[in-house]
Amino acid sequence: MTSASPSSATKRKVARLAAWSIAVAFAVLGLKLFAWWITGSVALYSDALESIVNVATAIAALWAIKISHMPADRDHQHGHHKAEYFAAVLEGVMIIVAALLIMSQVLEAFGNPRTMERPWEGLVVNGLAAGLNAIWAFVLIRQGRSAKSPALEADGHHLMTDVLTSVGVIGGLVLSVLTGWTLLDPLLAGLVAINILVQGWKIMGESLNGLMDKAVSTEEHIRIRDIISAHSKGAIEVHDLKTRIAGRATFIEFHLIVDGDMAVRESHVICDRIEEALRAEIPSVRITIHVEPDDEAKLPPGTSAVPFA
């Protein structure tokens, strides 16, 4: 038997956060472009270019989240949960493209270094953008984990990386202004490019893991096993526990061994009890239980507990 646990409240919350991410991304982009415009700094240009990626990926994340929350249909009978991973992969690709564009500007600036205009005004504006990004990144990471949304969490981690690079850029440009070392500007831009290149690669790797049906962590596997064991009274054995994660959904499958003479209704009661316990502890869980007679048991006859084999 199979059970599902839909949550319309979670769906609305995730979609709302994704929509707000677009507005925040546009606001941050506007501030950073203004900072670059008044200073002419290549490092601030690199920071602004990363924010253009943020806008595009925020839009992609909203699309993916809406798709992932669509109910199962004839062509997608297990749902659309993996759509969010595609948005995260797209984000990784766009980050890498942005890094390459920044490097092209860095090479040009190294050959023709220039002094920044109105540096302090530009740094203040960029600092405001970094502060807004930091607040929103914290919200996305926290809520993305709570709702098991890879797209939201990936977006939050990317924004936090953007914050850290912005802080580094601001600090480096302050030093550049105070010392007159104009080469610090393109050097900082190059470091930004390398940093976001690494982050983009990490995001893509994590998302590809999800597309490959990665199992839950060892700690989560043990917790699931313990929940099942604690609510399997009346069964003989549980074995072949398998899990996989698809976006916010956790899929759990296992074999439940019962007395061969047990009525279907009685075995169904045991399954219901296990499912209710799992749903109470794990959001968006999909459970498949294969009920089998005692001659399918893997442990020696007479075992009193309900252990896993």
C-alpha positions as CSV (number, residue, x, y, z in Angstrom):
1,M,0.0,0.0,0.0
2,T,1.1,3.6,-0.6
3,S,0.3,6.8,1.1
4,A,1.0,10.5,0.5
5,S,1.1,13.7,2.6
6,P,0.1,16.8,0.7
7,S,0.5,20.3,2.3
8,S,-1.2,23.2,0.6
9,A,0.1,25.6,3.3
10,T,3.7,24.6,2.5
11,K,3.0,25.0,-1.2
12,R,1.7,28.5,-0.8
13,K,4.5,29.5,1.5
14,V,7.2,28.3,-0.8
15,A,5.6,29.9,-3.9
16,R,5.2,33.2,-2.0
17,L,8.9,33.2,-0.9
18,A,10.0,32.5,-4.5
19,A,7.9,35.4,-5.8
20,W,9.4,37.8,-3.2
21,S,12.9,36.5,-4.2
22,I,12.4,38.1,-7.6
23,A,11.5,41.4,-6.1
24,V,14.4,41.4,-3.8
25,A,16.8,40.3,-6.6
26,F,15.7,43.3,-8.7
27,A,16.1,45.7,-5.8
28,V,19.6,44.4,-5.1
29,L,20.5,44.5,-8.8
30,G,19.4,48.1,-9.1
31,L,21.5,49.1,-6.1
32,K,24.6,47.3,-7.3
33,L,24.3,48.7,-10.9
34,F,24.0,52.2,-9.4
35,A,27.1,51.6,-7.3
36,W,29.0,50.4,-10.4
37,W,27.7,53.3,-12.5
38,I,29.0,56.0,-10.1
39,T,32.4,54.4,-9.5
40,G,33.3,52.6,-12.7
41,S,34.8,49.8,-10.5
42,V,35.4,46.4,-12.2
43,A,34.9,44.7,-8.8
44,L,31.5,46.3,-8.3
45,Y,30.7,45.4,-11.9
46,S,31.4,41.8,-11.0
47,D,29.2,42.0,-8.0
48,A,26.4,43.5,-10.1
49,L,26.7,40.9,-12.8
50,E,26.2,38.2,-10.1
51,S,23.0,39.9,-9.1
52,I,21.7,39.6,-12.7
53,V,22.2,35.9,-12.3
54,N,20.2,36.1,-9.1
55,V,17.2,37.7,-11.0
56,A,17.2,35.0,-13.6
57,T,17.5,32.1,-11.2
58,A,14.8,33.6,-8.9
59,I,12.4,33.5,-11.8
60,A,13.5,30.0,-12.7
61,A,13.1,28.9,-9.1
62,L,9.5,30.2,-9.0
63,W,8.7,28.3,-12.2
64,A,10.2,25.1,-10.8
65,I,8.5,25.4,-7.5
66,K,5.1,25.8,-9.2
67,I,5.8,22.8,-11.4
68,S,7.0,20.7,-8.5
69,H,3.8,21.3,-6.5
70,M,1.6,20.1,-9.4
71,P,-0.3,16.9,-8.5
72,A,0.7,13.6,-10.0
73,D,-0.8,12.9,-13.4
74,R,-0.9,10.1,-16.0
75,D,2.5,11.0,-17.4
76,H,4.1,11.8,-14.0
77,Q,2.6,9.3,-11.6
78,H,5.1,9.9,-8.8
79,G,4.6,13.7,-9.0
80,H,6.8,16.5,-10.3
81,H,9.1,17.0,-7.2
82,K,12.4,16.9,-9.2
83,A,11.6,20.0,-11.1
84,E,13.3,22.1,-8.4
85,Y,16.6,20.3,-9.1
86,F,16.5,21.6,-12.7
87,A,16.2,25.2,-11.4
88,A,19.2,24.6,-9.1
89,V,21.2,23.1,-12.0
90,L,20.3,26.1,-14.1
91,E,21.5,28.4,-11.3
92,G,24.8,26.6,-11.2
93,V,25.2,27.0,-15.0
94,M,24.4,30.7,-15.0
95,I,26.8,31.3,-12.1
96,I,29.6,29.7,-14.2
97,V,28.7,31.8,-17.2
98,A,28.7,35.0,-15.0
99,A,32.2,34.0,-13.7
100,L,33.5,33.8,-17.2
101,L,32.1,37.2,-18.2
102,I,33.7,38.7,-15.1
103,M,37.1,37.2,-16.0
104,S,36.9,38.9,-19.4
105,Q,36.5,42.3,-17.8
106,V,39.2,41.5,-15.3
107,L,41.7,40.8,-18.1
108,E,40.8,44.1,-19.8
109,A,41.1,46.0,-16.5
110,F,44.5,44.6,-15.7
111,G,45.8,46.0,-19.0
112,N,44.2,49.4,-18.4
113,P,43.8,50.1,-14.6
114,R,41.8,53.2,-13.7
115,T,41.0,55.1,-10.5
116,M,37.4,54.9,-9.2
117,E,35.2,57.9,-9.3
118,R,33.1,58.8,-6.2
119,P,34.2,55.6,-4.4
120,W,32.7,56.2,-1.0
121,E,29.2,56.8,-2.3
122,G,29.4,53.7,-4.4
123,L,30.6,51.6,-1.5
124,V,27.8,52.8,0.7
125,V,25.2,51.9,-1.9
126,N,26.8,48.4,-2.4
127,G,26.8,47.9,1.4
128,L,23.0,48.5,1.5
129,A,22.6,45.9,-1.3
130,A,24.7,43.4,0.7
131,G,22.7,44.0,3.8
132,L,19.4,43.4,2.0
133,N,20.8,40.2,0.4
134,A,22.0,38.9,3.8
135,I,18.6,39.2,5.4
136,W,16.9,37.5,2.5
137,A,19.5,34.8,2.2
138,F,18.9,33.9,5.9
139,V,15.1,33.7,5.3
140,L,15.5,31.5,2.2
141,I,17.9,29.0,3.7
142,R,15.8,28.6,6.9
143,Q,12.5,28.3,5.1
144,G,13.9,26.2,2.3
145,R,15.2,23.6,4.7
146,S,11.9,23.7,6.6
147,A,9.8,23.2,3.5
148,K,12.4,20.8,1.9
149,S,12.7,23.0,-1.1
150,P,16.1,22.5,-3.0
151,A,15.4,25.5,-5.2
152,L,14.8,27.9,-2.3
153,E,17.7,26.6,-0.3
154,A,20.1,26.8,-3.3
155,D,19.0,30.3,-3.9
156,G,19.6,31.2,-0.3
157,H,23.1,29.7,-0.3
158,H,24.0,31.5,-3.5
159,L,22.8,34.8,-2.0
160,M,24.9,34.2,1.1
161,T,27.9,33.7,-1.1
162,D,27.0,36.9,-2.8
163,V,26.9,38.6,0.6
164,L,30.4,37.3,1.5
165,T,31.9,38.4,-1.8
166,S,30.3,41.8,-1.5
167,V,31.8,42.2,2.0
168,G,35.2,41.2,0.6
169,V,34.9,43.5,-2.4
170,I,33.9,46.5,-0.2
171,G,36.8,45.8,2.2
172,G,39.3,45.5,-0.7
173,L,38.1,48.6,-2.4
174,V,38.3,50.6,0.8
175,L,42.0,49.5,0.9
176,S,42.4,50.4,-2.7
177,V,41.1,53.9,-2.2
178,L,43.2,54.5,0.9
179,T,46.4,53.2,-0.7
180,G,45.9,54.2,-4.3
181,W,46.6,50.6,-5.5
182,T,44.3,50.6,-8.6
183,L,45.3,47.0,-9.4
184,L,43.3,45.9,-6.4
185,D,40.1,46.6,-8.2
186,P,40.5,44.0,-11.0
187,L,42.3,41.6,-8.6
188,L,39.2,41.6,-6.3
189,A,36.9,41.1,-9.4
190,G,39.0,38.0,-10.3
191,L,38.7,36.6,-6.8
192,V,34.9,37.1,-7.0
193,A,34.8,35.2,-10.3
194,I,36.8,32.3,-8.9
195,N,34.6,32.1,-5.8
196,I,31.3,32.1,-7.6
197,L,32.7,29.6,-10.1
198,V,33.4,27.2,-7.2
199,Q,29.9,27.8,-5.7
200,G,28.2,27.2,-9.0
201,W,30.0,23.9,-9.4
202,K,28.9,22.9,-5.8
203,I,25.2,23.8,-6.5
204,M,25.2,21.7,-9.7
205,G,26.8,18.7,-7.9
206,E,24.2,18.8,-5.1
207,S,21.3,19.1,-7.6
208,L,22.6,16.2,-9.8
209,N,22.8,14.1,-6.6
210,G,19.1,14.7,-6.2
211,L,18.3,13.8,-9.8
212,M,20.1,10.5,-9.2
213,D,17.7,9.6,-6.4
214,K,20.0,10.1,-3.5
215,A,19.0,8.4,-0.2
216,V,18.4,10.2,3.0
217,S,21.3,10.7,5.4
218,T,22.5,7.9,7.7
219,E,21.0,9.7,10.7
220,E,17.7,10.2,9.0
221,H,17.7,6.5,7.9
222,I,18.2,5.4,11.5
223,R,15.4,7.7,12.7
224,I,13.0,6.3,10.0
225,R,13.9,2.7,11.0
226,D,13.3,3.4,14.7
227,I,9.9,5.0,14.0
228,I,8.8,2.0,12.0
229,S,10.1,-0.5,14.6
230,A,8.3,1.4,17.4
231,H,4.9,1.1,15.6
232,S,5.1,-2.4,14.1
233,K,3.4,-4.2,16.9
234,G,1.7,-7.3,15.5
235,A,4.2,-7.8,12.6
236,I,7.0,-10.4,12.6
237,E,9.7,-8.5,10.8
238,V,10.6,-5.5,8.7
239,H,13.3,-5.6,6.1
240,D,14.7,-4.0,2.9
241,L,14.1,-0.4,4.0
242,K,14.9,2.0,1.0
243,T,14.7,5.7,0.8
244,R,15.1,8.4,-1.8
245,I,14.7,12.2,-1.8
246,A,13.0,14.1,-4.6
247,G,12.8,17.8,-3.9
248,R,10.8,18.3,-0.7
249,A,9.4,14.8,-0.8
250,T,10.9,11.8,1.0
251,F,10.1,8.4,-0.5
252,I,10.1,5.4,1.9
253,E,9.7,1.8,0.9
254,F,10.0,-1.4,2.9
255,H,8.7,-5.0,3.4
256,L,6.5,-5.9,6.3
257,I,6.3,-9.5,7.3
258,V,3.1,-10.7,9.1
259,D,1.6,-14.1,10.0
260,G,0.5,-15.9,6.9
261,D,-2.9,-16.5,8.4
262,M,-3.4,-12.8,9.4
263,A,-6.5,-11.2,7.9
264,V,-6.0,-8.4,5.4
265,R,-7.8,-6.0,7.7
266,E,-5.4,-6.7,10.6
267,S,-2.3,-6.1,8.5
268,H,-3.9,-2.9,7.1
269,V,-4.2,-1.6,10.7
270,I,-0.5,-2.2,11.3
271,C,0.3,-0.3,8.1
272,D,-1.9,2.6,9.0
273,R,-0.3,2.9,12.4
274,I,3.2,3.0,10.8
275,E,2.2,5.5,8.1
276,E,0.6,7.9,10.7
277,A,3.8,7.8,12.8
278,L,6.0,8.5,9.8
279,R,3.7,11.3,8.5
280,A,3.8,12.9,12.0
281,E,7.6,13.1,11.9
282,I,8.5,13.6,8.2
283,P,6.8,16.3,6.1
284,S,5.8,15.4,2.5
285,V,6.5,11.7,2.9
286,R,5.5,9.0,0.4
287,I,5.3,5.5,1.9
288,T,5.1,2.2,0.1
289,I,4.7,-0.9,2.3
290,H,5.0,-4.4,0.8
291,V,3.0,-6.8,3.1
292,E,4.3,-10.4,2.9
293,P,3.6,-13.7,4.7
294,D,6.0,-15.2,7.3
295,D,7.6,-17.5,4.8
296,E,9.3,-14.4,3.2
297,A,11.0,-13.6,6.5
298,K,14.8,-13.2,6.5
299,L,15.4,-13.7,10.2
300,P,15.4,-17.1,12.0
301,P,11.9,-18.4,13.1
302,G,11.0,-17.5,16.7
303,T,12.6,-14.0,16.7
304,S,10.5,-12.1,19.2
305,A,11.2,-8.5,18.2
306,V,10.4,-6.7,14.9
307,P,14.0,-6.0,13.8
308,F,15.2,-5.0,10.4
309,A,16.9,-7.6,8.3
